[in-house]
Amino acid sequence: MKSPVEGARFDVAVSGYGPVGATLAGLLGRHGLRVGVFDKAAAIYDQPRAVGFDHDAMRLFQRIGIARDLAPHVAPFRNSVYLGAGGQVIQRVRHIEPPYPQGWAPNYTCDQPGVETMLRQAVAGMENVQVALGHELLGAREQAGGVAFDVRDPSGAIRSHSATYLVGCDGASSPLRRGLGIELESLDYDVPWIVVDLKVEEAFLDHLPTTNVQYCEPRRPCTYVVCPGNHRRWEFMMLEGEPREGALSEDRLWGLLTRWLEPGQAQIWRAAAYTFHALIAREWRRGPVFLAGDSAHQTPPFLGQGMCQGLRDAGNLAWKLNAVLRGEADERLLDSYVVERRPHVAQTTQIAKELGRLVSERDPARARERDADLIARGGGAAPLVIRQDMIPGLRKGLLAAGSAMAGEVFPQPVVVAPGAGECLLDDRTGPCFRLVTDAACDTPDLRALAVRLGIRVFVLGTDDIRERDGLVRNWLAAAGVLGALVRPDHYVFGTFATAGDAVGLLHMLQSKEGYRDETEQTQSRAAPDRRHAAGA
């Protein structure tokens, strides 16, 4: 791939081209920004690591244009059972039922290399995005108008480039984070596990559980995950005092797996020893440099949110960078990235950590107490938990404080598009601030203010939004409101029950984060400001 010329200038540079970096590049590219992506690796890592993502992620992939193309690389995530110390079911975790609130299945298992391939193919078709593989970003320094950084290319030559903003998506060991001297804060979960991925022979697939299983057994806690095709994953907790040397030898691995399979019934595809961590970077932003994904946080896998957390970072940051670079908002908007994402990650990681401790209890007596407590909570049966109910909304940031449903994700129904048949709502509205309202609140004053602020209005029950299943109407009715002001990343800024309340929300948005009306945006674009010199 052709290297960027010396002194190349970008609106946004991205360090790291894993799923988070590729998603961020794709979202920024769809906004029309000039993006540079740099990754030390020359190719995609061809073995499985993350094996799942959720409907939040699929909406981002939908925006990039690859959601339906992912079908060969994904499968719906199975429901889960938790088995206690005596092998009995002590908890069930399942999904919500259709119609799905975000237009996609709530959770998916995936072949990560296949997903990354599709992301990179989409980005490769964007002329405004330049990707440099085999290029190692060596360090960054703030300068007037943004950030300068050096990159070592495959020949060993070092080239200097610059950008208005730089985002580090360069993994758990993040050279960019370490170069900035940003420390990681521990959330007190560091437990060693072995992860084994197998390709199972077709004749033996029906010997295995058809659902995901958490074996909460004191003798050795473990996890079983049904992945796409004949891929199955096991995760085994390493026991205290157990020798680490040779832990990944075939003899040791098959000794762990013999409860389910024997050699010859499956091939070991990949095995790795990990310490499952709960860590969050103390800083996610240093001037024009941001961290996202594993460079900013690491979470235990028990909630299936590892990759999802990073993809939410990308979705949150992409539209805000675009708004600031285009003069639609001032830099105060970028402060909300850390205000929103860091607490959300901390809360989600805490939930994952608690699930991990539930699974990992080694003391037999305490394990029996845990089992009895769960059954008691379920009224004498294993309690049922809806997986999506465990994922919190946003609680701080660019939200109308105190407004019903602020910080929750707005539904995505199937809608009937005039002359185009059925489509999903995001494909109809695009990634913009949008006011979705009942006709009763659609007044001339509200329309005029929305136009002045560049916010699109969509009226339910008209050609704007004709729902197939009533998702939005039911969601609004449950909240006792008639409409919502929705952000480009699908989070609800606030809701309203009258046209006057809607006008108030628009004024609140304008004042809260420096959103500008059309006159101010025009003046900002004309000014010799560093935000707009970036793409020159």
Beta strands, then each sheet from edge to edge (+ up, - down):
strand 1: 9-15
strand 2: 35-39
strand 3: 52-54
strand 4: 74-76
strand 5: 80-83
strand 6: 89-94
strand 7: 107-110
strand 8: 129-133
strand 9: 136-143
strand 10: 146-152
strand 11: 158-168
strand 12: 184-200
strand 13: 212-215
strand 14: 222-226
strand 15: 231-237
strand 16: 266-281
strand 17: 285-286
strand 18: 289-291
strand 19: 297-298
strand 20: 384-386
strand 21: 414-417
strand 22: 421-424
strand 23: 434-437
strand 24: 456-459
strand 25: 483-486
strand 26: 492-496
sheet 1: 8+ 2+ 1+ 11+ 10- 9+
sheet 2: 8+ 2+ 1+ 11+ 18+ 17-
sheet 3: 3+ 7- 4+
sheet 4: 19+ 16- 12+ 15- 14+ 13- 5- 6+ 20+
sheet 5: 21+ 22-
sheet 6: 24+ 23+ 25- 26+
end
